[in-house]
């Protein structure tokens, strides 16, 4: 008896199944594969903090929102009296933005809402009291940053070093004049951007001068007029210069092989609590970020 003949299309299907390992058989029902289970997003984290005003009175209409990595739209929050409320995704870096018409506030970074401690946000009226000083501080900060970027890019000859040192001295002299005549640059007097530049300039001052200015920074922090993360960095820097263990783990050096080496840290078992209180990320997050190749 002759064997049954296989239809050409059926044979082709059988060959395709054998080659691809699909296990399909000719004539089997074309039942679709089950759809993959939907990915469930992690629940949002309630993120709630306080708002204070440099004038003592909060604006009638203020808005709070968060810009998060990977999101196409900002996350809108709500304000009740002097308290802001946001629902933020975990394990995502966000930036909290507070504002109102003719008012301004510094932007608050949130490295991970699941671990972050909400910071009190200062809002201040515009225009600021010292606009000319503000512009000058921003310009000097840009000069400082450009000089160090050039140094990092490899411009380390004697002439470049001499130019950077001379620029530092000029900027430090002017910053001392501003602090002597106007006091420490507060967010509410020069704006958040200029206040942050003043802090940056101070980091390159002689050790004794930086330690002296750190006292002014503490006073500003008590009024929410400086980023707590900036204060933490300064306090660590002073301790490092004095060869004492740092508190917040902000000071490190880069070895010739590219590895990061932190200066000694006091009571490292509780470093995360101290860092989070100052608006910093966890220590593990910092080390992960530092381990990533520079762009």
N, C-alpha and C positions, 0 to 999 in steps of 0.2 A: 504494500500500500504506500502510495506517495505521501510524504509528510505534508501537513497543511501549509499553504503558502502564506507568507506574511506580507501584508500590504506595505508598499514602499514608505508611506508616511509613518506607519506604525514602526517599521524598522528604524527609521531615522530618529523617532522619539526614544526608542530603546537605546540606540547608540549614544544619543545626547545624555540620557540619564546615566549610562555607564561611565561616560567620560567626565561628567561633572559631579557625580556622586550625589545627585539630587534624590535618587531613589524613586523617581517618577516612573510610572508604568503606563504603557499605552492603554488608553481606554479607561484610566482611573478618573474619578470625579475631580474636576478642577476646583477643589475646595480651597479657598484662600487661607494663607497662614494666619494664625491669630495675631492681632495687632499688638505691638509692644505696650507694656504697661506705661501709663502716663507718668512723667517725672513730676513729683510733688515738690513744690518749692518750700524751702524752709520757712517756718512762720516768722513774721516780722518781730523785731524786738522793740518794746516800748522804750523810748528814749526821752526822758523828761528832765528839764533843768530850769534854772532861774534866769530872769532878766533884770538887770539893774540899769539905772540911768545916771549919767554923770551930772545931770541937772537936778536930780531928785524926783523928777516927774517923767513917767513913761509916755511916749507918744500915744495918741488916741487910737490910731490905726497902724499897726505893725504887722508884718508878715514873716513867717518862718518857713523855710523849705530846706531840702537837702539834695545835693547833686551827688549821685553815686556812680561809681565805675560800672560801665556796661549798661547803664540805663539811658534811654533816649529822652526821658522827661524827668524833671525834678519831682521829688516827693513833697507834696504840700503838707504842712503841719498846721497846728492851731495854737493860739495863744489865749490863755485864760488868766486875766489879771497880770501877775508878774511871773507866770510859769509858761514855758513852751512845751509842746508835746509833738513828738514825731514817731512814726513807725518805720524803723530802718531794717534793711536786710542784714543778716549776720554775715560775717567773714567777707565783707565788702568794704572798701574804703569809700567814705562819703565826706562831703564838706557841708556843714550846716551854715546857712546864710540867713541872717536877720537884717531887716531893714524897714524903713518907712520913709514917706516923703519928707525930705529935708532932714533926715536922720541917717546915721551910718553905724555899722558895727563890724568888728573884725570877724573874719570867717573862721569857723571852728572845724579843724580836721577830726574825723572819727575813723580810726583804723579798723575797728571791728566793734559793732554795736553790742555784740554778745559779751564783751569784756570791758568796753570803755565806760568811764565814769563821766556823765554829762557835766560839762563845764558851765559855770555862770557866765553869761554873755553881757558885756557892757554895750549899751547903745548911747550915742552922743549926738547932739544937734549939729547941723551944718549951717553956715560954714564954720570951720574950726577957728580958734582964736589966733593962731600963729601960722597963717598960710605961707608967708615968706620963708619961715624957718622950716616948714614942712617940705617945700620945694627944694630947699637947700639940702636937707637930710636925704631926700630921695636921690638927688643928684650925686651926693657923696657916696651913698650906698652903692649906686651903679658903678662908680669909679672903683670902689673897693672890690666889688665882685669881678669886674673886668680884669683888674690886676691879678687876682688869684686864679682866674680862669686861664689867663695867659701863662702863668707859672705852672699850672697843672698840665697845660698843653705842651710843655717842654721848653718854654722860653726862660731858661735858668742860667743864662750867662751873667757875668758880673754886672754888666750895664743894666740888665733887666731887674736884677736884685736891688741895685742901688736906686733905680727909679721907683720900685715898689716901696722900699723903706722910706724914701723921701715923701712919697704920696701918703703913706700911713701917718707920718709925723705931721704933715699939713692937716690931714683930716682930724687927727686926734686933738690938735691944737684948737681947731674950730669947734669941735664937739665940747671941749672943756669950756670954751667961752659961752657956748649956748647953755650948758648946764649951770654955769656960774651965774649967768644973768637971768635965765628963764626957768631954771629947775630942770629935773629930768623930763625929757619929752614924753608926755602922756598921750594916750590915744585920743582923749577928748580935746587936747589942745593942738595937736598936729595931725591927727588922723592915724588910723591903724597902720597904713602902709609906711608912713614916715617914722612912726614909733618903732616899728620892726626894724627899719634901717638904722635907727639910732642904736638899737641893741646890737645889731651886726657890727657896726663901727666900734662899739665898746669892746667887743671880743678881741680886738687886735691892739688894745691899749697895753701899756706896760703892766706887769702883774699887780703892783701896788695900786695903780690907778683903777684897774678892773675891780680889785677887792673893795676899794672905796665906793665905786659906783654900784656895786652889788647891794650895798645898803639902801641906796635910792630905789633900786629895782624891787627890793622886798617891800618897801613902802608902797610903790606903785601896784604891786601884786595884791596887797591888802585892799586896794580900791578897784581891782580888776582892770587896771590900766596897762597891763603888760601880759603877754601870754605866759602862762605858768610854765610851759615847755621851754620858753626862752630863759626864764629865771632858773629852771633846773639845770640847763646847760651851763649857765654862768657859774652857778654854785659848784658844779662838778669841775669846771675849768679851774676855778680858784683852788680847790682842793688838790687837783692834779699838780698844779704849779708848786704848791706847798708840799708836794710828795705825801699827801694824805689820801686814803682811799676815797674814791668818789661815791656818791650816794645813788645816782640815777642811771649810771651806765651809759652816759652820753659821750665819753671821751675814749678814743681808741687811736691806734696808729696802724698803718699798712706796711707790712714787712716787704722785703725785696721780692719774695716769691708771690706777693699779692694777697697773702693771708691777713685777716684782720686780727689784731691783738688788742684787747681791752686793757686799759689801766686798771689797777686793783680796785675792787668794788667792796664796799662795806656791807656786811649782812646780806649777801647775795640771795639767801633763801627767801627774803621778803622784798626783793627788788621790784617785782611786778606790781605789788600794791603801791609802792612809792611812785613808780612810773605812771601808773594809771591815774593816780590822784593829781598828777601834774599835766594831764592831757597827752601823755606819751603812749606809744604802743607797748605791748608786752615785750619783754627782753627777747623772747624767742622770735617774735615778728621782726624785731630790729635786726637780729643776726641773719635771718632769712633774707631780708632786703639787702643787707651788706654783702651777702654771698653771691648775689646775682651780678652778672657781668655788666659793667657800665655801658650805657648806650653811646 
